[in-house]
Amino acid sequence: MKILFVSAEVAPYVSVGGLSQVMYFLPQALRSLGHDVRIFTAKYGTMDETAPKKGWDFKTEFTGLHVPIDDDVDKSIICNIKSLRNRADKIVSYFLENQEYYELRANVYGYRDDHTRFALLSKGCLEWLLQTSQTESKEEAWFPDIIHAHDWHTGYFPDFARRYPRYQHLLENTPLVYTVHNFSLQGNYDFRYAQKEKFDYGQTLLAPLTDPLLQEQNALKRGIITSDAINTVSPTHSVEILTPEYAEGLEKTLHEVRGKVTGILNGLNTVKFNPSTDKNIKRLFSKQSFVRAREENKKDLQKQFGLTPDAKRPLFAFCGRLAKQKGLDFIIEVLPHLLVERPDVQIVFLGSGEERYRLELTVLQKNFPDQIGLYLRPDFHLPRKIYAGADMVLIPSLFEPGGIVALEALRYGCVPIVRRTGGLNDVITDFNPATKRGNGFSFKQKDGWALFGTMVEALTTYQYPRVWKALVENCMDCDFSWNHAAVEYDTWYKRVLREKNHASDEEEHALFLAHAGRIKPN
């Protein structure tokens, strides 16, 4: 298949969040299955600082692309299209080039006109596909069999493609699929507090690119409505979003389209996250030989966080954003009780975020200086040292669509303690000491004492070295590589293609019968 990804950020060119990593690893994994995968994104000014440019030369694909602002094609925004083939993975990326909206901006996100910038990205891609289909022969033109858009930034794409008269025939037989990585981000506007008269039902045409009304139109909702198929980044989350608790105000819309919603778990970069080759950790190890190595890594980690080095002391860890979503309130509520009852227990925290959590953790550390270690700022290398040395990682999230921290921890034999939600529910199986099956510990309630009980259960298991060794082996035996995710995406794409072709055949048959005079068309 020829697959085109449309995304606001793509690593290694720009990398703000997890979306860029998906755009880096999933195309590679799909390419290994034989697919021709290409990516369409914007050429940001920040790429001059972040992209590895050695030996990479942009190729001009299209100069003077007139992207219509509205129905009047005489009013347009002028862009260029450039391409770059990544020498490492051979993936071709296309970049929409425009000085005003991309190259002269210092950041990828965070501007008042983000709605215009990302609507332009979608419309620019459509206009490029339209122009190349009209100017190049079928033999010369590269045209996708399926188009895969990601998150709210590209929710405009299927809406323009299916409703905008200029593009309706261009992709009428091409499936448009849509992945939502985060339902809480729906556009450059807080739709939860929109006035009733400004509520966007997602049924009208999108406003012109420079019209203020565009900001009040929900890109995520429109992408969900107009796409042929939708997926979330875990099977459990695809069910959770049908409830008000997780739907972020879109439960009615999601119920209406629930037949086209599925869930596919994100993968893990098993080359980067590999304890047998990772230069960030003190001592390398594998599933066959990890006991002594993890003990040394633990002592190294304890020293780094200012704790007494002792491989026998149970060491918990928290690694992530300091935010309510991550369950920090549960940890802060019960941690003093646990540390008083178990003075041998230690815990380290890594992450940045809300000031109130930073202050509360700082106070806790002053009360338990030999049991709590803090590093409350971003660090891209320290997480792997934590996974390689800590015994358990706490992930008591209120919601967690994907659960990447659990995947990373399992790879290094660090046992996850999770709340059953989203991808965490799909990844973690409770450990049974009798059968020695399972790869972690979990609880369901949104309650600090449920977390407390689960931590005590884990500490009880930790007292039995042979049983704990079996649990760590189970963790390291898990395989959540992108190759598995790619196979699921491959199956999903093929199913959507079949359904699209079947629908097209039925429409053609209905038209034939209508023209033959047997039935009246609807």
C-alpha positions in Angstrom: 0.0 0.0 0.0 1.0 3.6 -0.5 0.3 5.3 2.8 0.4 9.0 3.5 0.7 10.2 7.1 -0.4 13.8 7.9 0.9 15.1 11.2 1.8 18.4 13.0 5.1 17.1 14.2 7.5 14.4 13.0 10.8 13.3 14.6 13.7 13.8 14.0 12.8 17.1 12.4 10.8 18.5 15.4 9.9 16.6 18.6 7.6 18.3 21.1 5.6 15.3 22.4 5.0 11.6 21.9 3.2 12.2 18.6 6.5 12.9 16.9 7.9 9.6 18.1 4.9 7.7 16.7 5.5 9.5 13.3 9.1 8.3 13.5 8.8 4.6 14.4 5.4 3.6 13.0 6.3 4.5 9.4 9.6 2.5 9.7 7.8 -0.5 11.0 5.2 -0.3 8.2 7.9 0.1 5.7 9.5 -3.2 6.9 6.2 -4.9 6.0 6.6 -3.7 2.4 4.5 -0.6 2.4 5.5 2.7 0.8 5.0 5.2 3.6 5.4 8.9 3.3 4.7 11.8 5.7 3.3 15.3 5.2 4.1 18.0 7.7 5.1 21.7 8.0 8.6 23.1 7.6 9.0 25.0 10.9 11.7 27.5 11.7 12.6 25.5 14.8 13.9 22.7 12.5 17.0 24.8 12.0 17.9 24.1 15.6 16.5 20.6 16.1 16.9 18.6 12.8 20.1 16.7 12.1 21.0 18.3 8.7 24.3 16.7 7.9 24.2 15.3 4.4 20.5 16.1 4.0 19.3 18.3 1.2 15.7 19.4 0.6 14.3 18.7 -2.8 11.7 21.2 -4.2 8.6 19.3 -5.2 6.2 22.2 -5.9 6.8 26.0 -6.1 4.1 28.6 -5.8 1.3 26.3 -4.5 -1.8 28.5 -4.2 -3.8 27.2 -1.2 -7.4 28.7 -1.4 -8.5 30.7 1.7 -12.1 29.9 0.8 -14.3 29.0 -2.2 -12.8 31.9 -4.2 -9.6 30.4 -5.5 -8.3 33.9 -6.4 -7.7 34.5 -2.6 -5.0 32.1 -1.5 -1.9 31.6 0.7 1.2 30.9 -1.3 3.3 27.9 -0.2 6.0 25.6 -1.5 6.4 21.8 -1.0 9.8 20.4 -0.3 10.8 16.8 0.4 13.5 15.1 2.3 14.5 11.4 2.4 15.7 10.3 5.7 19.0 8.5 5.0 18.6 6.3 8.1 15.2 4.8 7.4 14.5 5.9 3.7 11.2 7.4 4.7 10.3 10.4 2.5 8.7 13.4 4.3 7.0 16.3 2.5 7.1 19.8 4.1 4.6 22.6 3.6 6.8 25.8 3.4 5.4 29.2 4.3 7.3 32.0 6.0 4.4 33.7 7.8 2.8 30.6 9.4 5.7 28.2 9.9 9.3 29.3 9.2 9.2 32.6 11.1 7.7 31.0 14.2 10.0 30.0 17.1 7.8 27.1 18.2 5.6 24.4 16.8 2.6 25.1 19.0 1.2 27.9 21.2 0.0 30.7 18.8 -3.3 32.5 18.6 -3.7 31.5 15.0 -2.8 27.8 15.5 -6.2 26.9 14.0 -5.3 28.7 10.8 -1.8 27.2 10.7 -3.0 23.7 11.0 -6.0 24.1 8.8 -3.5 25.4 6.2 -1.4 22.3 6.7 -4.4 20.1 5.9 -5.6 22.2 3.0 -2.1 22.6 1.7 -1.7 18.8 1.6 -5.0 18.4 -0.3 -4.1 21.2 -2.8 -0.7 19.5 -3.4 -2.4 16.2 -4.1 -4.9 17.8 -6.4 -2.3 19.7 -8.4 0.1 16.7 -8.8 -2.8 14.5 -9.8 -3.7 17.0 -12.6 -0.2 17.9 -13.8 1.6 14.5 -13.6 0.8 11.3 -15.5 -0.5 8.3 -13.5 2.9 6.7 -14.0 4.8 9.6 -12.6 2.5 10.8 -9.8 2.7 9.3 -6.3 -0.8 9.1 -5.0 -1.8 7.4 -1.7 -4.0 4.4 -1.3 -4.9 5.4 2.2 -4.3 8.6 4.2 -3.7 8.6 8.0 -4.2 11.8 9.9 -3.3 12.4 13.6 -4.8 14.4 16.4 -6.7 17.7 16.3 -4.2 19.5 14.1 -5.1 17.4 11.1 -8.8 16.9 11.9 -9.4 19.6 9.3 -8.1 17.2 6.6 -11.0 14.7 6.4 -13.5 17.6 6.8 -12.0 19.5 3.8 -11.7 16.3 1.8 -15.2 15.1 2.3 -17.1 18.4 2.3 -15.2 21.0 0.4 -16.4 20.9 -3.3 -12.9 21.4 -4.6 -11.6 18.2 -3.1 -14.6 15.9 -2.8 -13.9 13.9 -6.0 -10.1 13.8 -5.4 -10.3 11.3 -2.5 -13.8 9.9 -2.9 -12.3 6.3 -3.2 -9.4 6.8 -0.8 -10.0 5.8 2.8 -9.2 8.5 5.4 -8.3 7.1 8.8 -7.7 9.2 12.0 -5.8 8.5 15.2 -6.6 10.5 18.3 -3.7 10.4 20.7 -5.3 12.8 23.2 -9.0 13.6 23.4 -8.5 16.5 25.8 -6.8 18.5 23.0 -9.5 19.5 20.5 -8.3 22.7 18.9 -7.1 26.2 19.5 -10.2 27.0 21.7 -11.7 25.7 24.9 -14.9 24.1 23.7 -16.1 23.2 27.2 -17.0 26.8 27.9 -18.3 27.8 24.5 -21.6 29.8 24.5 -24.6 27.8 23.4 -25.1 29.8 20.3 -21.4 29.2 19.3 -21.6 25.4 19.9 -20.1 23.5 17.0 -22.1 20.5 16.0 -19.6 19.7 13.3 -22.1 19.7 10.4 -21.4 23.0 8.6 -18.6 23.7 6.2 -15.4 24.9 7.7 -14.9 28.6 7.7 -12.2 30.2 5.4 -8.7 29.9 6.7 -8.4 33.5 7.9 -12.0 33.8 9.3 -12.2 34.1 13.1 -15.1 31.6 13.0 -12.6 28.8 12.2 -11.3 29.0 15.7 -14.7 28.1 17.1 -15.0 25.0 14.9 -13.9 21.8 16.7 -11.2 20.2 14.5 -11.1 17.0 16.6 -14.9 16.5 16.5 -14.9 17.1 12.7 -12.1 14.7 12.1 -14.0 12.0 14.0 -17.2 12.7 12.1 -15.8 12.8 8.6 -13.1 10.1 8.8 -13.8 6.6 7.5 -12.2 4.9 10.5 -10.9 6.1 13.9 -8.5 4.6 16.4 -7.2 5.4 19.8 -3.7 4.3 21.1 -5.0 1.4 23.2 -7.9 -1.1 23.0 -9.2 -0.2 26.5 -9.2 3.5 25.8 -11.3 3.0 22.7 -14.0 1.7 25.0 -13.4 4.3 27.8 -14.0 7.2 25.4 -17.6 6.2 25.1 -18.2 7.3 28.7 -18.5 10.9 29.9 -15.6 10.4 32.2 -13.1 10.0 29.3 -14.8 11.5 26.3 -13.9 15.1 27.1 -17.4 16.3 26.0 -17.5 14.2 22.8 -19.5 11.2 24.2 -22.5 11.9 22.0 -20.4 12.2 18.8 -18.4 9.1 19.7 -21.5 7.0 20.3 -22.8 8.0 16.9 -19.6 6.8 15.2 -18.7 4.0 17.6 -18.9 1.4 14.8 -15.8 2.9 13.2 -13.7 3.2 16.4 -11.0 0.7 17.3 -7.9 0.7 19.5 -4.3 -0.2 18.6 -1.6 0.0 21.3 1.4 2.1 20.6 4.8 0.4 20.3 8.2 0.9 21.9 11.5 1.7 20.3 13.3 -1.5 21.4 16.6 -0.3 19.9 16.8 2.8 22.0 15.3 1.2 25.1 17.6 -1.8 25.4 19.3 -2.7 28.7 21.9 -4.8 26.9 23.2 -1.9 24.9 22.1 1.3 26.7 25.1 3.5 27.4 23.1 5.6 29.9 23.1 2.9 32.5 26.0 1.9 34.7 25.9 -1.9 34.0 24.3 -3.6 31.0 22.1 -6.6 31.4 19.7 -9.0 29.8 16.9 -11.3 30.8 19.4 -14.1 31.3 21.7 -12.0 33.6 20.2 -9.1 35.4 20.3 -9.7 39.2 23.8 -8.4 40.0 23.6 -5.8 37.2 20.3 -4.3 38.5 21.7 -4.2 42.0 24.7 -2.1 40.9 22.4 0.1 38.8 20.2 0.5 41.9 23.1 1.7 44.0 24.2 4.0 41.3 20.7 5.5 41.1 20.5 5.9 44.9 23.7 7.8 44.9 22.5 10.1 42.1 19.4 11.0 44.1 21.3 11.5 47.4 20.0 8.3 49.0 21.9 5.7 51.0 23.2 3.0 48.5 21.7 -0.3 49.5 20.7 -2.9 47.0 18.5 -4.7 49.6 16.2 -1.7 50.2 13.0 -1.7 48.1 13.1 1.3 45.7 10.0 2.8 44.1 10.1 5.4 41.4 7.8 7.9 39.8 8.7 9.1 36.3 6.5 11.6 34.4 4.7 14.9 34.4 3.8 16.3 37.8 0.1 16.5 37.1 -3.2 15.4 38.5 -3.8 13.1 35.6 -0.7 11.1 36.7 -2.2 10.2 40.1 0.2 12.4 42.1 -2.5 13.1 44.7 -2.8 9.4 45.5 0.9 9.1 46.0 1.2 12.2 48.1 -1.7 11.1 50.3 -0.4 7.7 51.3 3.4 8.0 51.0 4.0 9.4 54.5 2.1 6.4 56.0 4.1 3.9 54.0 7.4 5.5 54.8 6.7 5.6 58.5 5.6 1.9 58.6 8.5 0.8 56.3 11.6 2.9 57.0 13.6 0.6 54.7 11.6 1.8 51.6 12.9 4.5 49.3 11.4 6.4 46.4 12.7 8.7 43.7 10.7 11.2 41.7 11.6 12.5 38.2 9.6 15.1 36.3 8.4 18.6 35.9 4.9 20.1 36.0 2.5 21.8 38.4 4.2 24.0 41.1 1.9 22.7 43.9 3.2 19.1 43.4 6.8 20.3 43.4 6.2 22.1 46.7 4.4 19.1 48.3 7.1 16.7 47.2 9.8 19.1 48.5 8.1 19.2 51.9 7.9 15.3 52.0 11.6 15.0 51.2 12.5 17.3 54.1 10.5 15.0 56.4 12.0 11.8 54.9 15.5 12.8 53.6 16.9 9.3 53.5 13.8 7.8 51.8 12.9 10.3 49.1 15.0 11.6 46.2 13.9 14.3 43.9 14.9 15.5 40.4 12.0 17.8 39.5 13.0 19.0 36.0 13.1 17.5 32.6 15.7 14.9 31.7 15.7 12.7 28.7 18.4 10.2 29.8 17.6 9.7 33.5 14.4 7.7 32.9 16.4 4.7 31.6 18.7 4.9 34.6 15.6 4.8 36.8 14.0 1.8 35.0 17.4 0.0 35.2 17.8 0.5 38.9 14.4 1.0 40.6 12.4 -2.1 41.6 9.0 -0.7 41.0 7.5 2.3 39.1 4.3 3.9 40.2 1.8 4.8 37.4 -1.5 5.4 39.3 -3.0 7.6 36.4 -6.5 8.9 36.3 -6.4 8.2 32.6 -3.6 7.0 30.4 -4.5 6.5 26.7 -1.2 4.7 25.8 0.9 4.0 28.8 4.4 4.4 27.3 6.1 4.6 30.8 4.9 1.0 31.6 6.3 -0.3 28.3 9.7 1.4 28.9 9.8 0.1 32.5 9.0 -3.5 31.5 11.8 -3.5 29.0 14.3 -2.9 31.9 12.7 -5.2 34.4 11.2 -2.4 36.6 7.8 -3.7 37.8 4.9 -1.4 37.1 2.2 -0.6 39.7 -0.7 0.8 37.8 -4.3 1.9 38.0 -6.4 -0.1 35.5 -7.1 2.5 32.8 -6.3 2.9 29.1 -3.2 1.3 27.8 -2.1 0.4 31.3 -5.0 -2.1 31.4 -3.9 -3.6 28.1 -0.2 -3.9 29.1 -0.3 -5.1 32.7 -1.4 -8.5 33.9 -1.5 -9.0 37.7 1.3 -11.2 39.0 0.3 -14.4 40.7 3.0 -15.7 43.0 1.6 -19.3 42.9 1.7 -19.6 39.1 4.5 -17.0 38.6 2.5 -15.5 35.8 1.9 -11.8 35.3 4.1 -8.7 34.9 2.9 -6.2 37.5 0.4 -5.1 40.1 -2.8 -3.1 39.7 -5.8 -1.5 41.3 -9.1 -0.1 39.9 -10.4 2.6 42.3 -9.5 6.2 42.1 -8.3 6.1 45.6 -5.0 6.6 47.4 -5.6 3.7 49.7 -6.2 1.3 46.8 -2.7 2.4 45.7 -1.4 1.9 49.2 -2.7 -1.7 49.4 -1.2 -2.5 46.0 2.2 -1.1 47.0 2.1 -3.3 50.2 1.2 -6.3 48.0 4.2 -5.6 45.8 6.5 -5.2 48.9 5.3 -8.5 50.2 6.2 -10.2 47.0 9.6 -8.4 47.0 10.5 -10.2 50.2 10.8 -13.5 48.3 13.9 -13.2 45.9 13.1 -16.2 43.8 9.5 -15.2 43.2 10.6 -11.6 42.5 13.2 -12.8 40.0 10.5 -14.7 38.1 8.4 -11.5 38.0 11.3 -9.4 36.6 11.9 -12.1 34.0 8.2 -11.9 33.0 8.6 -8.1 32.6 11.6 -8.4 30.4 10.0 -11.1 28.4 7.3 -8.8 27.2 7.5 -7.7 23.6 5.7 -4.4 22.7 7.9 -3.4 19.8 6.6 -1.3 16.9 6.7 -4.4 14.7 3.6 -5.7 16.5 1.8 -2.4 16.3 2.6 -2.2 12.6 1.0 -5.6 12.0 -2.2 -4.4 13.7 -2.2 -1.2 11.6 -1.6 -3.3 8.5 -4.7 -5.4 9.3 -6.7 -2.2 10.1 -5.8 -0.5 6.9 -6.7 -3.5 4.8 -10.1 -3.8 6.5 -10.8 -0.2 5.9 -9.8 -0.5 2.3 -12.1 -3.5 1.8 -15.0 -1.6 3.5 -14.4 1.4 1.4 -14.3 -0.6 -1.9 -17.4 -2.5 -0.9 -19.3 0.8 -0.2 -18.1 2.2 -3.5 -19.4 -0.9 -5.4 -22.8 -0.6 -3.7 -23.0 3.1 -4.7 -22.1 2.3 -8.3 -24.7 -0.5 -8.4 -27.4 1.9 -6.9 -26.5 4.5 -9.6 -26.7 1.9 -12.3 -30.2 0.8 -11.2 -31.3 4.4 -10.9 -30.1 5.2 -14.5 -31.8 2.0 -15.7 -35.0 3.3 -14.3 -35.6 0.5 -11.8 -35.4 2.7 -8.7 -35.4 6.3 -7.8 -32.1 7.6 -6.4 -32.3 8.9 -2.8 
